[in-house]
Amino acid sequence: MPQLNPGPWFAILMFSWLIFLTIIPTKILNHVAPNEPSPVSAEKHKTESWDWPW
């Protein structure tokens, strides 16, 4: 049964993992976020109680 021959499938598996682990992460890491996060100010906002109309 030729489908049980691991020769070509093992090579395909190794080459695909080589691509996944080397080429794809470098392409993903080259992208830069368009809006860099900025620190949030520590000042507190003034809150007022809500007067319910009933």
PyMOL Python script that loads the backbone (N, CA, C, O; Angstrom):
from pymol import cmd

cmd.read_pdbstr("""\
ATOM      1  N   MET A   1       0.846  -1.185   0.000  1.00  0.00           N
ATOM      2  CA  MET A   1       0.000   0.000   0.000  1.00  0.00           C
ATOM      3  C   MET A   1       0.886   1.242   0.000  1.00  0.00           C
ATOM      4  O   MET A   1       1.594   1.487   0.977  1.00  0.00           O
ATOM      5  N   PRO A   2       0.864   2.014  -1.049  1.00  0.00           N
ATOM      6  CA  PRO A   2       1.789   3.149  -1.150  1.00  0.00           C
ATOM      7  C   PRO A   2       1.471   4.287  -0.183  1.00  0.00           C
ATOM      8  O   PRO A   2       2.355   5.092   0.109  1.00  0.00           O
ATOM      9  N   GLN A   3       0.253   4.382   0.320  1.00  0.00           N
ATOM     10  CA  GLN A   3      -0.067   5.487   1.227  1.00  0.00           C
ATOM     11  C   GLN A   3       0.613   5.339   2.578  1.00  0.00           C
ATOM     12  O   GLN A   3       0.647   6.293   3.356  1.00  0.00           O
ATOM     13  N   LEU A   4       1.155   4.162   2.874  1.00  0.00           N
ATOM     14  CA  LEU A   4       1.848   3.950   4.132  1.00  0.00           C
ATOM     15  C   LEU A   4       3.344   4.256   4.034  1.00  0.00           C
ATOM     16  O   LEU A   4       4.058   4.145   5.031  1.00  0.00           O
ATOM     17  N   ASN A   5       3.818   4.631   2.875  1.00  0.00           N
ATOM     18  CA  ASN A   5       5.229   4.973   2.696  1.00  0.00           C
ATOM     19  C   ASN A   5       5.480   6.354   3.310  1.00  0.00           C
ATOM     20  O   ASN A   5       4.964   7.343   2.791  1.00  0.00           O
ATOM     21  N   PRO A   6       6.253   6.456   4.397  1.00  0.00           N
ATOM     22  CA  PRO A   6       6.424   7.751   5.069  1.00  0.00           C
ATOM     23  C   PRO A   6       7.446   8.661   4.401  1.00  0.00           C
ATOM     24  O   PRO A   6       7.614   9.801   4.834  1.00  0.00           O
ATOM     25  N   GLY A   7       8.121   8.207   3.383  1.00  0.00           N
ATOM     26  CA  GLY A   7       9.204   8.970   2.776  1.00  0.00           C
ATOM     27  C   GLY A   7       8.814  10.357   2.304  1.00  0.00           C
ATOM     28  O   GLY A   7       9.314  11.335   2.860  1.00  0.00           O
ATOM     29  N   PRO A   8       7.948  10.499   1.310  1.00  0.00           N
ATOM     30  CA  PRO A   8       7.635  11.849   0.832  1.00  0.00           C
ATOM     31  C   PRO A   8       6.808  12.659   1.827  1.00  0.00           C
ATOM     32  O   PRO A   8       6.929  13.883   1.868  1.00  0.00           O
ATOM     33  N   TRP A   9       5.978  12.005   2.623  1.00  0.00           N
ATOM     34  CA  TRP A   9       5.125  12.739   3.551  1.00  0.00           C
ATOM     35  C   TRP A   9       5.933  13.331   4.698  1.00  0.00           C
ATOM     36  O   TRP A   9       5.620  14.413   5.194  1.00  0.00           O
ATOM     37  N   PHE A  10       6.975  12.617   5.115  1.00  0.00           N
ATOM     38  CA  PHE A  10       7.829  13.149   6.177  1.00  0.00           C
ATOM     39  C   PHE A  10       8.587  14.374   5.680  1.00  0.00           C
ATOM     40  O   PHE A  10       8.747  15.342   6.423  1.00  0.00           O
ATOM     41  N   ALA A  11       9.050  14.346   4.445  1.00  0.00           N
ATOM     42  CA  ALA A  11       9.752  15.503   3.873  1.00  0.00           C
ATOM     43  C   ALA A  11       8.800  16.684   3.723  1.00  0.00           C
ATOM     44  O   ALA A  11       9.186  17.821   3.996  1.00  0.00           O
ATOM     45  N   ILE A  12       7.576  16.439   3.298  1.00  0.00           N
ATOM     46  CA  ILE A  12       6.584  17.510   3.179  1.00  0.00           C
ATOM     47  C   ILE A  12       6.285  18.095   4.553  1.00  0.00           C
ATOM     48  O   ILE A  12       6.178  19.313   4.694  1.00  0.00           O
ATOM     49  N   LEU A  13       6.150  17.256   5.552  1.00  0.00           N
ATOM     50  CA  LEU A  13       5.906  17.721   6.909  1.00  0.00           C
ATOM     51  C   LEU A  13       7.056  18.593   7.405  1.00  0.00           C
ATOM     52  O   LEU A  13       6.822  19.658   7.977  1.00  0.00           O
ATOM     53  N   MET A  14       8.278  18.157   7.194  1.00  0.00           N
ATOM     54  CA  MET A  14       9.436  18.924   7.662  1.00  0.00           C
ATOM     55  C   MET A  14       9.555  20.261   6.934  1.00  0.00           C
ATOM     56  O   MET A  14       9.839  21.279   7.566  1.00  0.00           O
ATOM     57  N   PHE A  15       9.346  20.278   5.635  1.00  0.00           N
ATOM     58  CA  PHE A  15       9.442  21.538   4.886  1.00  0.00           C
ATOM     59  C   PHE A  15       8.325  22.505   5.268  1.00  0.00           C
ATOM     60  O   PHE A  15       8.545  23.713   5.347  1.00  0.00           O
ATOM     61  N   SER A  16       7.127  21.972   5.504  1.00  0.00           N
ATOM     62  CA  SER A  16       6.034  22.872   5.892  1.00  0.00           C
ATOM     63  C   SER A  16       6.291  23.472   7.267  1.00  0.00           C
ATOM     64  O   SER A  16       6.020  24.655   7.475  1.00  0.00           O
ATOM     65  N   TRP A  17       6.815  22.674   8.227  1.00  0.00           N
ATOM     66  CA  TRP A  17       7.145  23.232   9.537  1.00  0.00           C
ATOM     67  C   TRP A  17       8.306  24.197   9.451  1.00  0.00           C
ATOM     68  O   TRP A  17       8.349  25.173  10.200  1.00  0.00           O
ATOM     69  N   LEU A  18       9.242  23.951   8.563  1.00  0.00           N
ATOM     70  CA  LEU A  18      10.349  24.889   8.357  1.00  0.00           C
ATOM     71  C   LEU A  18       9.824  26.238   7.874  1.00  0.00           C
ATOM     72  O   LEU A  18      10.295  27.284   8.320  1.00  0.00           O
ATOM     73  N   ILE A  19       8.857  26.217   6.971  1.00  0.00           N
ATOM     74  CA  ILE A  19       8.253  27.460   6.495  1.00  0.00           C
ATOM     75  C   ILE A  19       7.458  28.125   7.601  1.00  0.00           C
ATOM     76  O   ILE A  19       7.557  29.338   7.788  1.00  0.00           O
ATOM     77  N   PHE A  20       6.668  27.351   8.342  1.00  0.00           N
ATOM     78  CA  PHE A  20       5.854  27.925   9.410  1.00  0.00           C
ATOM     79  C   PHE A  20       6.703  28.555  10.505  1.00  0.00           C
ATOM     80  O   PHE A  20       6.320  29.579  11.070  1.00  0.00           O
ATOM     81  N   LEU A  21       7.840  27.965  10.809  1.00  0.00           N
ATOM     82  CA  LEU A  21       8.654  28.446  11.923  1.00  0.00           C
ATOM     83  C   LEU A  21       9.684  29.493  11.548  1.00  0.00           C
ATOM     84  O   LEU A  21      10.218  30.156  12.438  1.00  0.00           O
ATOM     85  N   THR A  22       9.987  29.669  10.274  1.00  0.00           N
ATOM     86  CA  THR A  22      11.019  30.634   9.891  1.00  0.00           C
ATOM     87  C   THR A  22      10.479  31.797   9.066  1.00  0.00           C
ATOM     88  O   THR A  22      10.735  32.955   9.396  1.00  0.00           O
ATOM     89  N   ILE A  23       9.758  31.517   8.033  1.00  0.00           N
ATOM     90  CA  ILE A  23       9.355  32.586   7.099  1.00  0.00           C
ATOM     91  C   ILE A  23       8.135  33.339   7.596  1.00  0.00           C
ATOM     92  O   ILE A  23       8.131  34.570   7.593  1.00  0.00           O
ATOM     93  N   ILE A  24       7.112  32.637   8.019  1.00  0.00           N
ATOM     94  CA  ILE A  24       5.855  33.278   8.386  1.00  0.00           C
ATOM     95  C   ILE A  24       5.989  34.173   9.625  1.00  0.00           C
ATOM     96  O   ILE A  24       5.456  35.282   9.599  1.00  0.00           O
ATOM     97  N   PRO A  25       6.673  33.760  10.720  1.00  0.00           N
ATOM     98  CA  PRO A  25       6.793  34.671  11.869  1.00  0.00           C
ATOM     99  C   PRO A  25       7.540  35.960  11.534  1.00  0.00           C
ATOM    100  O   PRO A  25       7.195  37.016  12.064  1.00  0.00           O
ATOM    101  N   THR A  26       8.547  35.904  10.675  1.00  0.00           N
ATOM    102  CA  THR A  26       9.261  37.131  10.327  1.00  0.00           C
ATOM    103  C   THR A  26       8.367  38.072   9.527  1.00  0.00           C
ATOM    104  O   THR A  26       8.462  39.289   9.680  1.00  0.00           O
ATOM    105  N   LYS A  27       7.509  37.530   8.683  1.00  0.00           N
ATOM    106  CA  LYS A  27       6.589  38.396   7.932  1.00  0.00           C
ATOM    107  C   LYS A  27       5.547  39.016   8.859  1.00  0.00           C
ATOM    108  O   LYS A  27       5.166  40.172   8.673  1.00  0.00           O
ATOM    109  N   ILE A  28       5.086  38.266   9.849  1.00  0.00           N
ATOM    110  CA  ILE A  28       4.084  38.789  10.778  1.00  0.00           C
ATOM    111  C   ILE A  28       4.704  39.844  11.691  1.00  0.00           C
ATOM    112  O   ILE A  28       4.078  40.870  11.957  1.00  0.00           O
ATOM    113  N   LEU A  29       5.915  39.609  12.172  1.00  0.00           N
ATOM    114  CA  LEU A  29       6.548  40.543  13.100  1.00  0.00           C
ATOM    115  C   LEU A  29       6.999  41.831  12.433  1.00  0.00           C
ATOM    116  O   LEU A  29       7.293  42.806  13.125  1.00  0.00           O
ATOM    117  N   ASN A  30       7.061  41.860  11.111  1.00  0.00           N
ATOM    118  CA  ASN A  30       7.454  43.089  10.416  1.00  0.00           C
ATOM    119  C   ASN A  30       6.339  44.122  10.391  1.00  0.00           C
ATOM    120  O   ASN A  30       6.598  45.298  10.137  1.00  0.00           O
ATOM    121  N   HIS A  31       5.115  43.710  10.646  1.00  0.00           N
ATOM    122  CA  HIS A  31       4.002  44.649  10.662  1.00  0.00           C
ATOM    123  C   HIS A  31       4.048  45.472  11.938  1.00  0.00           C
ATOM    124  O   HIS A  31       4.309  44.947  13.021  1.00  0.00           O
ATOM    125  N   VAL A  32       3.793  46.764  11.800  1.00  0.00           N
ATOM    126  CA  VAL A  32       3.805  47.661  12.948  1.00  0.00           C
ATOM    127  C   VAL A  32       2.381  48.129  13.189  1.00  0.00           C
ATOM    128  O   VAL A  32       1.629  48.377  12.246  1.00  0.00           O
ATOM    129  N   ALA A  33       2.020  48.248  14.453  1.00  0.00           N
ATOM    130  CA  ALA A  33       0.682  48.732  14.785  1.00  0.00           C
ATOM    131  C   ALA A  33       0.554  50.185  14.341  1.00  0.00           C
ATOM    132  O   ALA A  33       1.462  50.974  14.604  1.00  0.00           O
ATOM    133  N   PRO A  34      -0.531  50.571  13.682  1.00  0.00           N
ATOM    134  CA  PRO A  34      -0.663  51.953  13.198  1.00  0.00           C
ATOM    135  C   PRO A  34      -0.779  52.965  14.330  1.00  0.00           C
ATOM    136  O   PRO A  34      -0.325  54.100  14.184  1.00  0.00           O
ATOM    137  N   ASN A  35      -1.368  52.585  15.436  1.00  0.00           N
ATOM    138  CA  ASN A  35      -1.516  53.490  16.574  1.00  0.00           C
ATOM    139  C   ASN A  35      -0.807  52.878  17.771  1.00  0.00           C
ATOM    140  O   ASN A  35      -1.277  51.906  18.361  1.00  0.00           O
ATOM    141  N   GLU A  36       0.321  53.459  18.113  1.00  0.00           N
ATOM    142  CA  GLU A  36       1.052  52.948  19.267  1.00  0.00           C
ATOM    143  C   GLU A  36       0.286  53.291  20.540  1.00  0.00           C
ATOM    144  O   GLU A  36      -0.291  54.375  20.634  1.00  0.00           O
ATOM    145  N   PRO A  37       0.268  52.398  21.512  1.00  0.00           N
ATOM    146  CA  PRO A  37      -0.468  52.691  22.738  1.00  0.00           C
ATOM    147  C   PRO A  37       0.212  53.810  23.528  1.00  0.00           C
ATOM    148  O   PRO A  37       1.438  53.872  23.613  1.00  0.00           O
ATOM    149  N   SER A  38      -0.601  54.683  24.098  1.00  0.00           N
ATOM    150  CA  SER A  38      -0.076  55.779  24.900  1.00  0.00           C
ATOM    151  C   SER A  38      -0.516  55.587  26.340  1.00  0.00           C
ATOM    152  O   SER A  38      -1.588  55.035  26.588  1.00  0.00           O
ATOM    153  N   PRO A  39       0.294  56.032  27.292  1.00  0.00           N
ATOM    154  CA  PRO A  39      -0.096  55.861  28.695  1.00  0.00           C
ATOM    155  C   PRO A  39      -1.319  56.710  29.039  1.00  0.00           C
ATOM    156  O   PRO A  39      -1.474  57.829  28.549  1.00  0.00           O
ATOM    157  N   VAL A  40      -2.165  56.166  29.873  1.00  0.00           N
ATOM    158  CA  VAL A  40      -3.392  56.849  30.267  1.00  0.00           C
ATOM    159  C   VAL A  40      -3.073  57.738  31.466  1.00  0.00           C
ATOM    160  O   VAL A  40      -2.340  57.342  32.372  1.00  0.00           O
ATOM    161  N   SER A  41      -3.637  58.947  31.454  1.00  0.00           N
ATOM    162  CA  SER A  41      -3.388  59.851  32.577  1.00  0.00           C
ATOM    163  C   SER A  41      -4.068  59.327  33.837  1.00  0.00           C
ATOM    164  O   SER A  41      -5.085  58.636  33.770  1.00  0.00           O
ATOM    165  N   ALA A  42      -3.486  59.669  34.990  1.00  0.00           N
ATOM    166  CA  ALA A  42      -3.976  59.140  36.257  1.00  0.00           C
ATOM    167  C   ALA A  42      -5.008  60.057  36.913  1.00  0.00           C
ATOM    168  O   ALA A  42      -5.468  59.762  38.016  1.00  0.00           O
ATOM    169  N   GLU A  43      -5.376  61.143  36.276  1.00  0.00           N
ATOM    170  CA  GLU A  43      -6.335  62.058  36.906  1.00  0.00           C
ATOM    171  C   GLU A  43      -7.732  61.431  36.911  1.00  0.00           C
ATOM    172  O   GLU A  43      -8.135  60.775  35.950  1.00  0.00           O
ATOM    173  N   LYS A  44      -8.452  61.641  37.996  1.00  0.00           N
ATOM    174  CA  LYS A  44      -9.785  61.062  38.114  1.00  0.00           C
ATOM    175  C   LYS A  44     -10.815  62.029  37.546  1.00  0.00           C
ATOM    176  O   LYS A  44     -10.691  63.247  37.671  1.00  0.00           O
ATOM    177  N   HIS A  45     -11.818  61.461  36.931  1.00  0.00           N
ATOM    178  CA  HIS A  45     -12.884  62.272  36.372  1.00  0.00           C
ATOM    179  C   HIS A  45     -13.897  62.604  37.472  1.00  0.00           C
ATOM    180  O   HIS A  45     -14.166  61.798  38.363  1.00  0.00           O
ATOM    181  N   LYS A  46     -14.436  63.794  37.381  1.00  0.00           N
ATOM    182  CA  LYS A  46     -15.429  64.203  38.370  1.00  0.00           C
ATOM    183  C   LYS A  46     -16.769  63.560  38.016  1.00  0.00           C
ATOM    184  O   LYS A  46     -17.298  63.745  36.920  1.00  0.00           O
ATOM    185  N   THR A  47     -17.294  62.810  38.961  1.00  0.00           N
ATOM    186  CA  THR A  47     -18.585  62.168  38.733  1.00  0.00           C
ATOM    187  C   THR A  47     -19.626  62.803  39.641  1.00  0.00           C
ATOM    188  O   THR A  47     -19.331  63.194  40.770  1.00  0.00           O
ATOM    189  N   GLU A  48     -20.822  62.897  39.142  1.00  0.00           N
ATOM    190  CA  GLU A  48     -21.920  63.467  39.907  1.00  0.00           C
ATOM    191  C   GLU A  48     -23.008  62.413  40.067  1.00  0.00           C
ATOM    192  O   GLU A  48     -23.180  61.548  39.208  1.00  0.00           O
ATOM    193  N   SER A  49     -23.731  62.493  41.159  1.00  0.00           N
ATOM    194  CA  SER A  49     -24.806  61.537  41.364  1.00  0.00           C
ATOM    195  C   SER A  49     -25.960  61.865  40.433  1.00  0.00           C
ATOM    196  O   SER A  49     -26.146  63.018  40.043  1.00  0.00           O
ATOM    197  N   TRP A  50     -26.713  60.872  40.089  1.00  0.00           N
ATOM    198  CA  TRP A  50     -27.827  61.036  39.159  1.00  0.00           C
ATOM    199  C   TRP A  50     -29.111  61.234  39.968  1.00  0.00           C
ATOM    200  O   TRP A  50     -29.438  60.437  40.847  1.00  0.00           O
ATOM    201  N   ASP A  51     -29.817  62.298  39.655  1.00  0.00           N
ATOM    202  CA  ASP A  51     -31.088  62.548  40.308  1.00  0.00           C
ATOM    203  C   ASP A  51     -32.200  61.911  39.483  1.00  0.00           C
ATOM    204  O   ASP A  51     -32.502  62.345  38.371  1.00  0.00           O
ATOM    205  N   TRP A  52     -32.795  60.881  40.052  1.00  0.00           N
ATOM    206  CA  TRP A  52     -33.842  60.186  39.329  1.00  0.00           C
ATOM    207  C   TRP A  52     -35.130  61.004  39.405  1.00  0.00           C
ATOM    208  O   TRP A  52     -35.440  61.536  40.471  1.00  0.00           O
ATOM    209  N   PRO A  53     -35.891  61.124  38.316  1.00  0.00           N
ATOM    210  CA  PRO A  53     -37.049  62.003  38.287  1.00  0.00           C
ATOM    211  C   PRO A  53     -38.275  61.453  39.039  1.00  0.00           C
ATOM    212  O   PRO A  53     -39.262  62.178  39.165  1.00  0.00           O
ATOM    213  N   TRP A  54     -38.261  60.244  39.528  1.00  0.00           N
ATOM    214  CA  TRP A  54     -39.453  59.749  40.190  1.00  0.00           C
ATOM    215  C   TRP A  54     -39.241  59.829  41.639  1.00  0.00           C
ATOM    216  O   TRP A  54     -40.124  59.461  42.413  1.00  0.00           O
TER     217      TRP A  54
END
""", "prot")
cmd.dss("prot")
cmd.show_as("cartoon", "prot")
cmd.util.cbc("prot")
cmd.orient("prot")
